[in-house]
Amino acid sequence: MQFLFIHQNFPGQFQHLAPVLAAGGHKVAALTLRVKEVQKWNGVTLLPYTINRDPGQALHPWLVDFNSKVTRAESCYHAACALRDQGFTPDVIIAHPGWGESLFLRDVWPDARIGIYCELYYRPDYPHTGFDPEFDGPPDLTNALRLRMKNLNNHMHFAIADAGLSPTRFQADTFSAAFRDRITVGFDGIDTARLVPDDTASLSFKSGRTLSREDEVITFVNRNLEPYRGYHVFMRALPRLLRERSRAHVLIVGGDEVSYGACPPKGMTWKRIFIDEVRSQIPDDDWARVHFLGRIPYDQFVTLLQLSRVHVYLTYPFVLSWSLFETMSVEGAIVASDTAPVKELITHDETGRLVDFFDGDAIVDEVSMLLDDPGMRERLGKAARRHVVRNYDLHSICLPRQVQWVRDLAALDPRAPESPCL
């Protein structure tokens, strides 16, 4: 069979599925912005395309998002036409539609089966508005209209997609009833054989300091440091946390950009805004125990999780981070926000400790309790790993489920002999 993946930053969520299809003897290609020329990756042919924009277009601000998606979709359409004219006819197309590229692929290959990765459907009320009044701004009824326009891309994909795949029930359930029945819930998968506890883990810094499991290490991880992932709440809890934990080192991972939500004021970053807010409350000696690591290589990231005594994870009701699963896999003791979809993964006092997202004092109390109770840390960490191994392991659970989803999508004859992956 022939498969075509669409993802502007391929492989993204398909980093395991695409190679296993290629290993099964199928012809697998991917259209992506990530490469500038044709190349091979784990048996997958990566095909570049470029975006053509008309910078002179004047648009209603509610259409800016959709215009960007249509622009990408047109560019991907032309690249797909060129691929079709070279004789490539995919049986199955698997796309992340979030940036719009796959909008017109049914016009290129009308007989292909199309599956889409359903990350989020935007709702005009909770959970996408009204959760954090500090950043929602004043009540604005037009915000609901703006979010409805943001869903144009989703609705147009409903018309062309045969099936959807969503990583959590919470994310799947944000989608409208018109498409929800076509969505299978299946997480991307965690390599629990690689992500294991390591009592010898240590991490060295440019300053010459090395931290190990002997040190009291608290970790906090975002892709980018911003309110959607509770960075502001964590920073406001930091003065008391440092004051009460005089030996603790706090390791903060995350970039300065914006992944979700509103941008900071021009010329500022959320990271700097909340450092400035709390810095005067923290003595220099305490501040020296706060380490902003930026974005780090994955092997260092795994080591960081392995040496952490307590990991703090906060999020709005939104897309769930892989880092939470990864922390659980290494037997991390976790303090997490009592928000959806975290509660799909963390059961209070069984696989972690849950706190109110906005309650900085409760976060400090829970972190301190775990730091003082190695027995509880061990109990929660082992239960967390068991839960991830049993329900989210890449090779035994998630990848077979994804392959079955592809098999169903391809509508293969169930009597046909199965290949290693189909």
Disulfide bonds with the S-S distance in Angstrom:
none
